[in-house]
Amino acid sequence: MQAPASAPSDQVVSLRDSIDFIAHVAHCYPDVTRDFAQNLATLLTQHHGELDAELREKIVGSYVLLRKKDIIDSST
């Protein structure tokens, strides 16, 4: 993907859909998605000002979903 601020909208939608899908199936593939929550947190921390508002909302929502599924603990 290009820089978050200059990415075409179809790539942003694709990334949003991918993040949503992975968050919903992460409990089925714990080895593959081991770093997913940390990657979401890093993406949000480093690029929060540049991210599309809907993408930023999807990242936060997916992070919360991972917490609700006990994939990450609240101290993370």
MMTF fields as JSON, N, C-alpha, C and O atoms, coordinates in Angstrom:
{
  "mmtfVersion": "1.0.0",
  "mmtfProducer": "UNKNOWN",
  "numBonds": 303,
  "numAtoms": 304,
  "numGroups": 76,
  "numChains": 1,
  "numModels": 1,
  "chainsPerModel": [1],
  "groupsPerChain": [76],
  "chainIdList": ["A"],
  "bondAtomList": [4, 2, 8, 6, 12, 10, 16, 14, 20, 18, 24, 22, 28, 26, 32, 30, 36, 34, 40, 38, 44, 42, 48, 46, 52, 50, 56, 54, 60, 58, 64, 62, 68, 66, 72, 70, 76, 74, 80, 78, 84, 82, 88, 86, 92, 90, 96, 94, 100, 98, 104, 102, 108, 106, 112, 110, 116, 114, 120, 118, 124, 122, 128, 126, 132, 130, 136, 134, 140, 138, 144, 142, 148, 146, 152, 150, 156, 154, 160, 158, 164, 162, 168, 166, 172, 170, 176, 174, 180, 178, 184, 182, 188, 186, 192, 190, 196, 194, 200, 198, 204, 202, 208, 206, 212, 210, 216, 214, 220, 218, 224, 222, 228, 226, 232, 230, 236, 234, 240, 238, 244, 242, 248, 246, 252, 250, 256, 254, 260, 258, 264, 262, 268, 266, 272, 270, 276, 274, 280, 278, 284, 282, 288, 286, 292, 290, 296, 294, 300, 298],
  "bondOrderList": [1, 1, 1, 1, 1, 1, 1, 1, 1, 1, 1, 1, 1, 1, 1, 1, 1, 1, 1, 1, 1, 1, 1, 1, 1, 1, 1, 1, 1, 1, 1, 1, 1, 1, 1, 1, 1, 1, 1, 1, 1, 1, 1, 1, 1, 1, 1, 1, 1, 1, 1, 1, 1, 1, 1, 1, 1, 1, 1, 1, 1, 1, 1, 1, 1, 1, 1, 1, 1, 1, 1, 1, 1, 1, 1],
  "groupList": [{"groupName": "MET", "atomNameList": ["N", "CA", "C", "O"], "elementList": ["N", "C", "C", "O"], "formalChargeList": [0, 0, 0, 0], "bondAtomList": [1, 0, 2, 1, 3, 2], "bondOrderList": [1, 1, 2], "singleLetterCode": "M", "chemCompType": "L-PEPTIDE LINKING"}, {"groupName": "GLN", "atomNameList": ["N", "CA", "C", "O"], "elementList": ["N", "C", "C", "O"], "formalChargeList": [0, 0, 0, 0], "bondAtomList": [1, 0, 2, 1, 3, 2], "bondOrderList": [1, 1, 2], "singleLetterCode": "Q", "chemCompType": "L-PEPTIDE LINKING"}, {"groupName": "ALA", "atomNameList": ["N", "CA", "C", "O"], "elementList": ["N", "C", "C", "O"], "formalChargeList": [0, 0, 0, 0], "bondAtomList": [1, 0, 2, 1, 3, 2], "bondOrderList": [1, 1, 2], "singleLetterCode": "A", "chemCompType": "L-PEPTIDE LINKING"}, {"groupName": "PRO", "atomNameList": ["N", "CA", "C", "O"], "elementList": ["N", "C", "C", "O"], "formalChargeList": [0, 0, 0, 0], "bondAtomList": [1, 0, 2, 1, 3, 2], "bondOrderList": [1, 1, 2], "singleLetterCode": "P", "chemCompType": "L-PEPTIDE LINKING"}, {"groupName": "SER", "atomNameList": ["N", "CA", "C", "O"], "elementList": ["N", "C", "C", "O"], "formalChargeList": [0, 0, 0, 0], "bondAtomList": [1, 0, 2, 1, 3, 2], "bondOrderList": [1, 1, 2], "singleLetterCode": "S", "chemCompType": "L-PEPTIDE LINKING"}, {"groupName": "ASP", "atomNameList": ["N", "CA", "C", "O"], "elementList": ["N", "C", "C", "O"], "formalChargeList": [0, 0, 0, 0], "bondAtomList": [1, 0, 2, 1, 3, 2], "bondOrderList": [1, 1, 2], "singleLetterCode": "D", "chemCompType": "L-PEPTIDE LINKING"}, {"groupName": "VAL", "atomNameList": ["N", "CA", "C", "O"], "elementList": ["N", "C", "C", "O"], "formalChargeList": [0, 0, 0, 0], "bondAtomList": [1, 0, 2, 1, 3, 2], "bondOrderList": [1, 1, 2], "singleLetterCode": "V", "chemCompType": "L-PEPTIDE LINKING"}, {"groupName": "LEU", "atomNameList": ["N", "CA", "C", "O"], "elementList": ["N", "C", "C", "O"], "formalChargeList": [0, 0, 0, 0], "bondAtomList": [1, 0, 2, 1, 3, 2], "bondOrderList": [1, 1, 2], "singleLetterCode": "L", "chemCompType": "L-PEPTIDE LINKING"}, {"groupName": "ARG", "atomNameList": ["N", "CA", "C", "O"], "elementList": ["N", "C", "C", "O"], "formalChargeList": [0, 0, 0, 0], "bondAtomList": [1, 0, 2, 1, 3, 2], "bondOrderList": [1, 1, 2], "singleLetterCode": "R", "chemCompType": "L-PEPTIDE LINKING"}, {"groupName": "ILE", "atomNameList": ["N", "CA", "C", "O"], "elementList": ["N", "C", "C", "O"], "formalChargeList": [0, 0, 0, 0], "bondAtomList": [1, 0, 2, 1, 3, 2], "bondOrderList": [1, 1, 2], "singleLetterCode": "I", "chemCompType": "L-PEPTIDE LINKING"}, {"groupName": "PHE", "atomNameList": ["N", "CA", "C", "O"], "elementList": ["N", "C", "C", "O"], "formalChargeList": [0, 0, 0, 0], "bondAtomList": [1, 0, 2, 1, 3, 2], "bondOrderList": [1, 1, 2], "singleLetterCode": "F", "chemCompType": "L-PEPTIDE LINKING"}, {"groupName": "HIS", "atomNameList": ["N", "CA", "C", "O"], "elementList": ["N", "C", "C", "O"], "formalChargeList": [0, 0, 0, 0], "bondAtomList": [1, 0, 2, 1, 3, 2], "bondOrderList": [1, 1, 2], "singleLetterCode": "H", "chemCompType": "L-PEPTIDE LINKING"}, {"groupName": "CYS", "atomNameList": ["N", "CA", "C", "O"], "elementList": ["N", "C", "C", "O"], "formalChargeList": [0, 0, 0, 0], "bondAtomList": [1, 0, 2, 1, 3, 2], "bondOrderList": [1, 1, 2], "singleLetterCode": "C", "chemCompType": "L-PEPTIDE LINKING"}, {"groupName": "TYR", "atomNameList": ["N", "CA", "C", "O"], "elementList": ["N", "C", "C", "O"], "formalChargeList": [0, 0, 0, 0], "bondAtomList": [1, 0, 2, 1, 3, 2], "bondOrderList": [1, 1, 2], "singleLetterCode": "Y", "chemCompType": "L-PEPTIDE LINKING"}, {"groupName": "THR", "atomNameList": ["N", "CA", "C", "O"], "elementList": ["N", "C", "C", "O"], "formalChargeList": [0, 0, 0, 0], "bondAtomList": [1, 0, 2, 1, 3, 2], "bondOrderList": [1, 1, 2], "singleLetterCode": "T", "chemCompType": "L-PEPTIDE LINKING"}, {"groupName": "ASN", "atomNameList": ["N", "CA", "C", "O"], "elementList": ["N", "C", "C", "O"], "formalChargeList": [0, 0, 0, 0], "bondAtomList": [1, 0, 2, 1, 3, 2], "bondOrderList": [1, 1, 2], "singleLetterCode": "N", "chemCompType": "L-PEPTIDE LINKING"}, {"groupName": "GLY", "atomNameList": ["N", "CA", "C", "O"], "elementList": ["N", "C", "C", "O"], "formalChargeList": [0, 0, 0, 0], "bondAtomList": [1, 0, 2, 1, 3, 2], "bondOrderList": [1, 1, 2], "singleLetterCode": "G", "chemCompType": "PEPTIDE LINKING"}, {"groupName": "GLU", "atomNameList": ["N", "CA", "C", "O"], "elementList": ["N", "C", "C", "O"], "formalChargeList": [0, 0, 0, 0], "bondAtomList": [1, 0, 2, 1, 3, 2], "bondOrderList": [1, 1, 2], "singleLetterCode": "E", "chemCompType": "L-PEPTIDE LINKING"}, {"groupName": "LYS", "atomNameList": ["N", "CA", "C", "O"], "elementList": ["N", "C", "C", "O"], "formalChargeList": [0, 0, 0, 0], "bondAtomList": [1, 0, 2, 1, 3, 2], "bondOrderList": [1, 1, 2], "singleLetterCode": "K", "chemCompType": "L-PEPTIDE LINKING"}],
  "groupTypeList": [0, 1, 2, 3, 2, 4, 2, 3, 4, 5, 1, 6, 6, 4, 7, 8, 5, 4, 9, 5, 10, 9, 2, 11, 6, 2, 11, 12, 13, 3, 5, 6, 14, 8, 5, 10, 2, 1, 15, 7, 2, 14, 7, 7, 14, 1, 11, 11, 16, 17, 7, 5, 2, 17, 7, 8, 17, 18, 9, 6, 16, 4, 13, 6, 7, 7, 8, 18, 18, 5, 9, 9, 5, 4, 4, 14],
  "groupIdList": [1, 2, 3, 4, 5, 6, 7, 8, 9, 10, 11, 12, 13, 14, 15, 16, 17, 18, 19, 20, 21, 22, 23, 24, 25, 26, 27, 28, 29, 30, 31, 32, 33, 34, 35, 36, 37, 38, 39, 40, 41, 42, 43, 44, 45, 46, 47, 48, 49, 50, 51, 52, 53, 54, 55, 56, 57, 58, 59, 60, 61, 62, 63, 64, 65, 66, 67, 68, 69, 70, 71, 72, 73, 74, 75, 76],
  "secStructList": [7, 7, 7, 6, 6, 6, 7, 7, 2, 2, 2, 2, 2, 2, 2, 2, 2, 2, 2, 2, 2, 2, 2, 2, 2, 4, 4, 4, 7, 6, 6, 6, 6, 6, 6, 2, 2, 2, 2, 2, 2, 2, 2, 2, 2, 2, 2, 6, 6, 6, 1, 7, 2, 2, 2, 2, 2, 2, 2, 2, 2, 2, 2, 2, 2, 2, 2, 2, 6, 6, 1, 1, 7, 6, 6, 7],
  "xCoordList": [0.835, 0.0, 0.879, 1.989, 0.374, 1.102, 1.031, 0.493, 1.583, 1.484, 0.01, -0.816, -0.337, -1.742, -2.554, -3.734, -1.953, -2.712, -2.957, -3.901, -2.128, -2.255, -2.755, -2.767, -3.16, -3.631, -4.989, -5.847, -5.187, -6.498, -7.571, -7.29, -8.788, -9.865, -10.138, -10.527, -9.949, -10.195, -9.18, -9.509, -7.948, -6.952, -7.28, -7.048, -7.816, -8.198, -9.345, -9.348, -10.322, -11.457, -10.962, -11.41, -10.053, -9.505, -8.762, -8.903, -7.984, -7.268, -8.246, -8.07, -9.269, -10.298, -10.963, -11.143, -11.329, -11.968, -11.031, -11.458, -9.773, -8.791, -8.587, -8.524, -8.483, -8.323, -9.53, -9.376, -10.716, -11.943, -11.981, -12.294, -11.664, -11.679, -10.679, -11.021, -9.466, -8.43, -8.804, -8.577, -9.376, -9.782, -10.855, -10.873, -11.747, -12.812, -12.348, -12.962, -11.287, -10.827, -9.517, -8.966, -9.02, -7.723, -7.691, -6.65, -8.795, -8.814, -8.649, -8.26, -8.936, -8.775, -7.336, -6.941, -6.564, -5.189, -4.236, -3.625, -4.103, -3.295, -1.822, -1.186, -1.269, 0.149, 0.377, 1.36, -0.517, -0.373, -0.658, -0.025, -1.606, -2.033, -1.426, -1.922, -0.379, 0.252, 0.601, 0.403, 1.103, 1.543, 0.507, 0.782, -0.664, -1.669, -2.081, -2.123, -2.381, -2.805, -1.709, -1.987, -0.486, 0.63, 0.817, 1.127, 0.631, 0.741, -0.346, -0.09, -1.559, -2.633, -2.287, -2.467, -1.792, -1.433, -0.313, -0.344, 0.66, 1.768, 1.286, 1.668, 0.457, -0.088, -0.86, -0.712, -1.662, -2.456, -1.579, -1.798, -0.609, 0.277, 1.135, 1.295, 1.674, 2.599, 1.915, 2.498, 0.678, 0.042, -1.352, -2.109, -1.71, -3.075, -3.501, -4.668, -2.603, -2.945, -3.123, -3.77, -2.556, -2.603, -3.675, -4.033, -4.185, -5.131, -6.511, -6.95, -7.18, -8.573, -9.399, -9.136, -10.375, -11.156, -11.839, -11.872, -12.382, -13.047, -12.048, -12.355, -10.868, -9.83, -9.366, -9.181, -9.179, -8.779, -9.841, -9.508, -11.107, -12.203, -12.203, -12.446, -11.933, -11.896, -10.742, -10.895, -9.597, -8.449, -8.773, -8.496, -9.35, -9.711, -10.779, -10.687, -11.786, -12.839, -12.301, -12.73, -11.376, -10.776, -9.932, -9.913, -9.241, -8.447, -9.354, -9.024, -10.477, -11.443, -12.018, -12.206, -12.295, -12.8, -11.79, -12.17, -10.523, -9.493, -9.47, -9.238, -9.705, -9.753, -10.963, -10.849, -12.116, -13.336, -13.215, -13.803, -12.457, -12.26, -11.121, -10.746, -10.577, -9.471, -8.222, -7.454, -8.032, -6.817, -5.688, -4.522, -6.054, -5.092, -5.696, -6.913, -4.848, -5.375, -5.486, -4.938, -6.178, -6.454, -5.204, -5.2, -4.156, -2.923, -2.181, -1.306, -2.525, -1.922, -2.559, -2.219],
  "yCoordList": [-1.177, 0.0, 1.239, 1.234, 2.281, 3.536, 4.223, 3.679, 5.431, 6.224, 6.368, 6.574, 6.264, 6.269, 7.456, 7.303, 8.61, 9.791, 9.828, 10.479, 9.144, 9.236, 7.955, 7.869, 6.975, 5.71, 5.891, 6.606, 5.241, 5.296, 4.685, 3.798, 5.164, 4.727, 3.239, 2.63, 2.618, 1.179, 0.377, -0.697, 0.878, 0.204, 0.364, -0.551, 1.512, 1.741, 0.813, 0.233, 0.666, -0.232, -1.664, -2.41, -2.059, -3.405, -3.663, -4.734, -2.703, -2.839, -2.918, -3.734, -2.085, -2.124, -3.489, -4.053, -4.02, -5.333, -6.432, -7.355, -6.335, -7.34, -7.301, -8.343, -6.1, -5.955, -6.539, -7.243, -6.255, -6.765, -8.294, -8.941, -8.862, -10.31, -10.979, -11.94, -10.485, -11.089, -10.997, -11.939, -9.865, -9.722, -10.744, -11.248, -11.049, -12.001, -13.456, -14.284, -13.782, -15.175, -15.392, -16.493, -14.376, -14.472, -15.604, -16.236, -15.869, -16.935, -18.313, -19.257, -18.443, -19.727, -19.982, -21.128, -18.927, -19.026, -18.269, -17.287, -18.706, -17.947, -17.834, -16.828, -18.845, -18.769, -17.743, -17.002, -17.697, -16.794, -15.352, -14.425, -15.166, -13.811, -13.351, -12.405, -13.995, -13.686, -12.203, -11.628, -11.587, -10.191, -9.209, -8.012, -9.689, -8.837, -7.66, -6.523, -7.916, -6.838, -5.793, -4.594, -6.237, -5.295, -4.491, -3.301, -5.138, -4.429, -3.368, -2.277, -3.683, -2.684, -1.5, -0.344, -1.799, -0.732, 0.135, 1.358, -0.486, 0.26, 1.125, 2.29, 0.562, 1.325, 2.54, 3.638, 2.344, 3.443, 4.475, 5.676, 4.035, 4.946, 5.785, 6.988, 5.158, 5.854, 6.689, 7.654, 6.327, 6.988, 7.531, 7.796, 7.702, 8.103, 9.403, 9.547, 10.329, 11.601, 11.53, 12.394, 10.512, 10.378, 9.411, 9.423, 8.585, 7.549, 8.122, 9.084, 7.512, 7.815, 7.555, 6.595, 8.388, 8.274, 6.911, 6.332, 6.399, 5.097, 3.965, 2.995, 4.09, 3.087, 3.131, 2.086, 4.318, 4.469, 3.862, 3.193, 4.09, 3.523, 1.997, 1.324, 1.447, -0.007, -0.62, -1.692, 0.045, -0.46, -0.511, -1.511, 0.55, 0.593, -0.457, -1.165, -0.562, -1.553, -2.976, -3.824, -3.238, -4.569, -4.871, -6.002, -3.866, -4.03, -4.353, -5.212, -3.677, -3.944, -5.352, -6.052, -5.765, -7.117, -8.166, -9.169, -7.939, -8.869, -8.93, -9.994, -7.818, -7.782, -8.555, -9.324, -8.356, -9.053, -10.564, -11.332, -10.988, -12.422, -12.993, -14.154, -12.172, -12.578, -13.012, -13.854, -12.432, -12.683, -11.822, -12.218, -10.646, -9.779, -9.466, -9.517, -9.146, -8.803, -7.283, -6.535, -6.851, -5.432, -4.6, -3.388, -5.242, -4.487, -4.151, -3.285, -4.828, -4.541, -3.303, -2.851],
  "zCoordList": [0.0, 0.0, 0.0, 0.533, -0.595, -0.642, 0.708, 1.672, 0.763, 1.992, 2.347, 1.458, 3.624, 4.037, 3.526, 3.212, 3.438, 3.024, 1.524, 1.076, 0.734, -0.711, -1.369, -2.597, -0.603, -1.155, -1.819, -1.3, -2.972, -3.619, -2.723, -1.918, -2.869, -1.972, -2.072, -1.075, -3.248, -3.352, -2.548, -2.045, -2.416, -1.588, -0.112, 0.677, 0.265, 1.661, 2.031, 3.116, 1.137, 1.394, 1.496, 2.367, 0.626, 0.664, 1.972, 2.563, 2.421, 3.685, 4.845, 5.75, 4.83, 5.88, 5.938, 7.017, 4.776, 4.725, 5.213, 5.907, 4.855, 5.289, 6.798, 7.45, 7.346, 8.797, 9.517, 10.515, 9.025, 9.63, 9.584, 10.584, 8.433, 8.275, 9.211, 9.901, 9.236, 10.078, 11.552, 12.312, 11.959, 13.359, 13.729, 14.852, 12.79, 13.083, 13.103, 13.777, 12.385, 12.35, 13.108, 13.08, 13.773, 14.457, 15.475, 15.655, 16.136, 17.135, 16.509, 17.196, 15.229, 14.533, 14.1, 13.889, 13.969, 13.481, 14.406, 13.985, 15.645, 16.606, 16.232, 16.546, 15.57, 15.191, 14.088, 14.119, 13.129, 11.988, 12.389, 11.883, 13.293, 13.672, 14.99, 15.602, 15.425, 16.707, 16.845, 17.915, 15.809, 15.868, 15.331, 15.244, 14.974, 14.336, 15.219, 14.749, 16.478, 17.378, 17.546, 17.542, 17.691, 17.821, 16.539, 16.588, 15.401, 14.124, 13.985, 13.475, 14.438, 14.418, 15.316, 14.932, 16.51, 17.445, 16.88, 17.015, 16.257, 15.659, 14.505, 14.395, 13.657, 12.532, 13.022, 12.485, 14.02, 14.567, 15.259, 15.097, 16.013, 16.736, 15.788, 15.99, 14.777, 13.892, 12.81, 12.315, 12.436, 11.292, 11.588, 10.654, 12.845, 13.178, 12.5, 12.137, 12.326, 11.709, 10.207, 9.616, 9.585, 8.134, 7.65, 6.472, 8.536, 8.137, 7.847, 8.478, 6.883, 6.588, 7.853, 8.577, 8.114, 9.353, 9.476, 10.561, 8.378, 8.432, 8.668, 9.361, 8.098, 8.328, 9.775, 10.399, 10.309, 11.714, 12.626, 13.604, 12.317, 13.107, 13.024, 14.026, 11.841, 11.66, 12.45, 13.035, 12.472, 13.227, 14.717, 15.38, 15.238, 16.658, 16.957, 17.96, 16.101, 16.301, 16.267, 17.05, 15.373, 15.281, 16.508, 16.994, 17.002, 18.217, 19.404, 20.222, 19.498, 20.564, 20.418, 21.413, 19.189, 18.955, 19.423, 20.027, 19.148, 19.611, 21.134, 21.707, 21.782, 23.247, 23.761, 24.715, 23.133, 23.558, 23.377, 24.138, 22.376, 22.134, 22.977, 22.82, 23.87, 24.744, 23.971, 24.437, 22.799, 22.033, 22.579, 22.569, 23.053, 23.752, 25.108, 25.282, 26.061, 27.377, 27.516, 26.706, 28.519, 28.676, 28.973, 28.761, 29.459, 29.729, 28.44, 28.434, 27.356, 26.054, 25.526, 24.432]
}
